[in-house]
Amino acid sequence: MSSVLTDKTKADLQREIERRREELRRLEESLARWEKRFGEAPPRADTDFATVSGRLVEPLYTPLDTADDDYLRELGLPGEYPFTRGPYASMYRTKLWTMRLFSGFATADETNRRYKFLLKRGQTGLSVAFDFPTLMGYDSDDPLSAGEVGKCGVAISSLADMETLFDGIPLDEVSVSMTINGPAMMLYCFLLATAEKQGVPFDKVRGTVQNDILKEYMAQHAWIFPPRPALKIITDCFEWSSVHAPRFNTISISGYHIREAGATAVQELAYTLKNGFTYVEEGIARGLDVDLFAPRLSFFWDVHNDFFEEIAKFRAARRIWARHLRDAYGAKDPRSWRLRTHAQTAGVSLTAQQPHNNIVRVAYQAMAAVLGGTQSLHTNAMDETLALPTEHAVRVALRTQQILAYETGVANTIDPLAGSYYMERLTDELENEAEGIFEEIDTLGGVVAGIETGYFQSQIANSSRRFQQEVDTKQRIIVGVNEFVESDDVPIEILRIGEEAAAKQEARLARTRARRDGAAVAEMLERLKMAARKDENLMPPMLDAVRAYATLGEMRAALEEVYGRFEEPITF
């Protein structure tokens, strides 16, 4: 009986294959006829029908573009390998994405008031923007900080500042994301010590520290130490946190700044994931079980103007990460295969001209992020290309997310664009091109070698130059900039940070130094240097230095004595 059934099943299967072949053959014939009719009308002259990244888009996509797809192998179900359709089974049906706005300006007490303003209006997580001296590891009273204190973010020089920043904000209830890289471990320790002061155990603290130094060398340039010791410091965070702060994401592998520097969507995808693989390799080389630290790795993507390309980028990223973590790095825990992500609308797409247009740009970008399956979203304010945002602008940016979540219906079903011929073809293309870039990077000797030779910097610069040339020649239209320009633009109110913020911060820092035990600080800094020389994990001695109120600049200088500073290669 079983043999008869098997033969019947084979016959049915063969008939289905023949039916499918005939269907595709008839489609090919119909498509050929359609293409002749389509070609009779001249195309529009105001576009080249390419994505923001320069990828040519076909006029029509059909089942012929996805005929080879294996649904379970390439798409699967949400929350299951390969996670193309989303990292969690229920996605927004059980929990909406975390709504964040980038905030931080002037001093810690002023930013604390802004945080409470945002939390009161429905924001569900806090994202900390630091000023440039803090990003570079300098104290606010350092001569090199002059003119920059509090201007592009909040000034944080010691534990005292961080305590003020989160005064009245319980760190076991509010998730905190910190955009900091070169001195990331120091700011992470400031946050942990602040939680400790609040009585919150480390294992209850939730959030993310960006801590992605590789993309700094590629794109943003806010580094301190050379790549090798910088990678060692990051791995120290992985190792310590996997035991002591298991709910905290100790790195947010960031494509955002790579894209903002001018990279294409596929370059952002490939460079970011390759950086992620490099961090995984560093952890494994340390002797860590990949499943011990990989579940806490998270990602951070830019969401640019090309709606479909951005959605496909999220989907391709999840599929690539799952496959490599499982097959190349031997991860057995499905949580290690799951790529979780924060997304931010594209700051580089905002325009100073007709700034109210930025509200529309951000809304479309935010919708792409949600359709792409993000777990956390930051919507830029309309005035962020001009200055730090005003309260009015951040309220509009937050309401944009809330309208998206509660009024549009996009959160009702999971990955609603799955099965679109264009979406699946685009996802496949991005995946395949990223794999080709991985191979190219491997021929250079890996990510660090590529950084040291200037490969990434030159590739990103070339893409940025191409995009600007398209804008200059009007091959690419930017509304309000090179087309639909108005001479009577009305300026909008912007937030201006004066020098009084620097004066207040310097006075606070002086009081901190006067009140602390100077001898204890000196001892803790010496222990920190000794741990660096002995190649020990730096988290315990750095936490002790932070508890003694050592400043950011003092800890940076101590480690710089051991590790030195990085100087970028010159490329053209």
N, C-alpha and C positions, 0 to 999 in steps of 0.2 A: 504493500500500500504506500509506504513512504517513498519508494522509487517512482511510483506513478505520480504522486503529489509533486515530487521534485521535478519530474519532467514537465508537468503542467506549469509549475512556477517558472521554469526556464522559458517555456514557450510564451507565457504571458509577458515575461520580462523582455523577451526578444521583440514581441509585437509592440511593446511600449517604446523600446529603443527606435524601432523603425518609424513609429508614429511621430516621435520627437524629431527624427531626422527629416521626415517629410515636412513637418511643420516649419523647421528652420529653412529648408530648401525653398518652400513657398514664400517665406518671409524675405529671403535673399532676392527672389524675383521681384516681389512687391517693392522692396527697398530700392532696387535698381531703377524701377519705373518712377518711383517718387523722386529720386535724386535728379533725374532728367527734368522733371517739373520744377523742382526746387532751384535748379541752376538757371532757369529761365529769367529769374528776377535778379537784378544787380544787388549785391549786399550793401548794407549801410556803410557809409564812409567815415563815420565818427567813432569807430571801434575796430580793433583787430580780432575781436572775439577770443580773447585770452584771459586767463585768470590774473589776479594781482601778481602772481609769481611768474607769469609769462607762459603758462601752460595753455596751448591751443585747445579750444573746446569745440567738439564736433557739433554740427547743427542738430543732431538727433542721436539718441541712444536707444537700443532695442535689445531683445533677448539675445541677439547675436553677440553682444558685448559681454554677456555674463554666462554664455552657454556652458563654459567649462567649470563654473563654480560648483563646489561641493558644500552644501549648506552647513552641515554639522562641522566640517573641518575648517571652513573659512568664516562662518558667522556664528554658529552655535546659538545658545540661549543666553539671555542676560544672567550674569553671575556665574557663568560656566565657561570653561576653556573653549575657545581662545579669547573670550571676553570682548569680542568685536562689538556686541550689542549692549555692553555696559558692564561695569565691574561688580554690580550687585543685582541679585535676582529681582527685587521689587523696585529698585531705583526710586523715583520721586513719588511712587504710589504710597510709600510709607514714610519717607523723609525728604523734604525739599533740600536743595543745595544750601550750603552756608552762604549767607549774604554778607559780603565784606565791602568796605570802602577803604581806600588807601588814605590813612590819616596820620598826622604827626606834623607839628610845626612849632617853632619858637621853643618854649621851655616845657618841661614835663607837666607843670601844673596847668598851663594853658591847653595842652593836648589832652590831659585828663578830663577837662571840662568838655572838650569836643567829643571824647569817647562816650561820656555819659549822655550827651545830646543825641548821639547816634543810637546807643542802646535803647534809650527811651522811645525812639521812633521805629524800632523794629529790627535794627541790625542784629545779626546773630553771632558775629565773630568780629574780632578786631585785627586790623592789619597795621603794623607799625612802620611808618616811614621815618628813617633817620636822616639827620642832616649830613652834609658831606664830610665834615671832620670826623663824625662818628663812623661813617662808612669806611674811612681810611685809618681808623684806630687812633685818632688824635683827641686829646682833651680840649675842651672849649676854650681854655686859657692859653693854649699853645700858640705861639706867634704865627704858625702856619694855618691856624683856624680863623685868623682875622678876616672879617667881612663875610664869613660863611655860616656863622653860628645860628642855627634855627631857621635858615633861609629855605632849604628844600626838604625839611623834615624836622623831627624833634631832636634836640641835643641831649645825649645821654653819656655822661662821663663817669658815673660811679653807681654803686648800689643805691645810694641815696636818691639819685634821679629816678631810677626804676621803681623804687618804693613810692615815690610821688606820682609817677606815671599811672600806676595801677591802684592808687589809694581808693578804697571803696569799691573796687572791682574784683570780685572773688575769682581767683585763678583756677578753682576747681569747677567753675560753672561756665566761664567764658573762654572760648578757644582763641588763642593769640597766634597770629602769624607775623613773623619778623623778617623784613627784607634786609638781610645783612649777610656779608660773605667773608671778606678778609678777616675781620675780628669776630666772626660768628660765634665761636666758642665762648668768648668773653661776654657777649650780650646774652647768650643762652644761660650762662652762669648767673648773670644779673637777674634774669627772670626766675630761675630756680630758687635763688636765695631770697627773692621777694616773696615767692610762694611759701617758702619756709618761714619767713617772718609772719605771714598771714596764718600760719598753722596748717597749711595745705601740704600733705605728703607729696613727694616727687611723683609717685605713681598715680596721682590724681590730676596732675597738670596735663592739659591738652593743648595742642597747637603745633606749629611748624616753625623751624628756623631754616631760612633758605640755604645757607651754608654750602653753596655750589660754587666752588672756586674755579673749576675748569672753564665755565662759561665767562667768568670774569676775564681770564686771559684772552678768551676769544672775542669778547664783545664789550663788556661794560667797563673794564679796566679799574675796578676798585679792589685791588689786591694789596697784600703786604709782603708775604713770604714767597719764595720760589715754589714751583709746583710740587716737588717731592715732599718737602716738609709740610706744605699745606694739605696734601692728601693724607699725610700721617695724622695731622690734627683732626681732620674730618673722620677718619677711621677710629680715632680715640672716642669721638662722640658716639659713633655706632656702638662700639664695644661697651662703654659705660652705660649708655641709655637703655640698651636692650635689657639690662638687669635692673637699673634703678628708676628709669622713667619710661616704661614700656608703652605708654599711651601718647608719647610725644614723637612727632616726625622730625628726626634729626637732620634731614636734608630735604629740600624741595628742588629737584633737578630741573633746571630752568631753561626752557626754550625762549621765554619771553624776551629777555634782553638780547639774545641772538637775533630774534626777528626784528626787534626795535632797531638794531644796528644796521639792518638792511638785508638780512638773509631772506631767501624764498621760503615758502611753506615746507618744501621737502628738505631744504637745508636745516631749517629749524627742527624738523622731525628727526633727521638722521644724526645731526650733531648732538642733540639733546639725549637721544637714546644711547648713542655711543658713549657719551659722558656717563650715563647711568650704568652701562656695562663696565666701565672703568672703575667706578666706585664699588661695584659688586666684586670685581677682581681684587681690589685692594682689601676688602673685607675678608675674602677667602684666603688671600696671601697672609693676612694676620693670623689665620688659623680659626676664624669664626665660621660656624655653620651658617651657610647662606640663609637657611630658614629662620635663623635667630634674628637677623637684622633686615633682610629684604622686605618683610611685611610692613616695615615702617618707612620705607622709601616712598616718597611721593613726587609728583611732577607738577610743573607750572608752565602753562602754555599761553602764548599770545593768541588773541582772536582778532584777526584782521578783517578787511572788508569783503573778501570773496566768500560769500555765504557757504556755498557747497564745498569748496576746497577746505575750509576750516573744519566743517563737520567731518569730512573724510579723514582729515589729519588726526582727529581724536580717535576715530575708529581704527585706523591703521596702527596708531601708536599702541593701543591696547593689544592688538593681535601680535605685533612684533615682539613686545615685551614678554607676553605670556610664552611665546614659542622659545625665545632665547633663554629665559630663566629656567624653563622646564628642561629643554633639550641640551643647551650649551653649558649651563651652570649647575644642573642637577638638582634644582629646587624641587622638593616633593610636596611642600605645603601649598595648596592652591592660593593662599593669601600672598605668597611670594610671587605668583604669576599675575596677580591682579594689579593693574596699573591704576592708581588713584590719582586724581588731579585737581589742582586749583587752576582757574583761568582768569585772565584779565583782558578786558577790551583793549584794543591797540592804541596806546598813547601816541604812537608815531602817526596814526591816521587822523588825529585831531588837528584842526586848523585854527590859526589865530583870526583868519578872515571869517566873517559870518559865524561866530562861535556857537550860535544856537543850532546850527546844522549838526554840531557834534552830538546833540541829544539823539538825533535820528540815527547817526552812525553807531553810537553806543547801543541803542536798542536792538538794531539788527545784529550786531556782534554778540550781544548777550544772548539773543535767541539762538544763534549758531552754537554758542557754548553749551546751552542747555540741550539742544537737539543732538549735540555731540556727546553728552553724558557727563558733564563736569560734576564734581562733588562740592565745589566751592567756587564762588564767582565774585570778582571785583569789577564793578562798573565805574569807568572813569567819569569824572565830572566835566561839564562842558568847558570849563575855564582852565583845565589842567595844563593846556599848552601855553598858557600865559603866566600862571602862578599856582601856588597851592590853592585848593578850592575853598570858596566861601561856603557858609552854612547853607545858603539857598541852593548852591550848585550841588552840594553833596546830598541834600534832601531830594532833589530831582533825580540824581543818579540812583539813590536807594529806591525811590518810588518806581523807577524803571524796572528794577528787578521784581518788585512786589506786583506790579501790573502783569509782568511776564508770568509770574508764578500763579496768580489767582484769577486772571481774567482771560488769558489767551487759550488755555486748554492744552498747551504744549507739554505739560507735566502729566497728562492723564494716561498716556500710553508710552511704552518703552521703545526707544529707537524707531520712531514712526517712519523714518525715511528708508529703513532697511528694505531691500528688494527693489529699490529704484535702480533702473538700469544705469543711469548716470552715476548715482552714489556708489554703487558697488564697483563699477569700472574705475572710478576715481580713487576709491579706497585701495583697490588692487594696484593701480599705477603708483600711488605714493609709497605703498609698501615695497614694491619691486625697485623703485628708484632709490629708496633709503638703503636697501640691502646692497645695491651697487656702490653707494657712498661708503658703507661700512668696509667693503673690500678695499676701496681706494685708501681709506685711513689706515687700514692694516698694512698696506704696502709701505706706508711712511714710517711704520714702527709704532703705531698707536696714537692715542690722543695727546699724550704729553709731548711726544716727539713732534707731532703736528703743530702744537703750540710753540714749541721752542724754535721751530723753523719758520713760523709765521704763516703756515698753510691756511689755517682757519681764518685768520685776520684778512688775508688777501682774497679768499673766496667770498667772504661776506662783503668786503669793500667793492668787489666787482659787481655783485648783485645790486648793491645799493646804488652804484653809479648807473647801472642799466635802468633802474626804476626812475631815477631823477632825470635821465635823458628822455624817457618816455613822457614824463610830466612836462619838461621844457619844450618838447616838440608837439605837445597836445595829442600824442599818441594815446596817452592815458589822461582822462578827464578827472580833475578834482574840483568838485562843485564849489564855487566861490573863490577858487584860487587861480585856475587857468581858464575857466569858463564860467558863465553865469555870474560874472563879477559885478559888484555894485560899488559905486563911488561914495555912497552916503551911509556906509556901515556905522552904526551907533555903538561906541565902546561900551563894554559891560563892566560892572564893578568887579574888581579883583582884590584878593587879600594881599596886603603888603606887610612884610615883616621888617620892622626897623631895627636899629642897632641896640635898642633898649633890651631886646631879648638876650643879646650877648652879655650886656652888663649884668643882668639878673643872674645869668648862668655862671658867669665868672665869680660873682659874689657867693652863690650857693656852693660852688666848688671850693672856694677859700674856706668857707665855714666847715665843710666836710673834712678838709685837710687839718684844720685846727682842732677838731673834736676827736679825731681818730688817734689810735696808738701808733705813732710813727715807727717805733722800733718793731712792733708786730708786723706792720706792713713791709718793712725792709726784709724781715725774716721770711715772710710768705713769698715775696718776690724772688728771694734767693733760692727757696725751695722749688719754685716754678722753673727757674733756669736750670737747676740741678736735674729736675725730672726730664727736661728737654734734652740735656746733654746725655743722660742715661737712656734715652729713648723709651721712657716710661709713659704710661697714659697720663695726659695732662689734665683730665677733668678733676680729679681729687685736689691737686695742689692749686688749680685755678679757682675752684670753689672756695677753698680756704683763703686765698688772696682776696676774693670778692667779699667774703664775710668780714674781712679786716678793713674793708673800704679802700683797697687799692684801686686806683683809677684805670680807666681804659688805656690811656696813654702810657702809664707806668707798666702795665702788663705787656702792651705791644713792644715797648722798648726792651723789656727784659727778654722776650722771645727773639726779638730782632738781633740781639747780641749773639744768640746761638745759631739762628737760621739764616740771617742776612735778609736782603730785600731782592725782589724780582725786578729785572730790567727787561723790557720788551724788545724783541728783535725788530729791526727796521725793515719794513717791507714796502714795495711799490707796486 
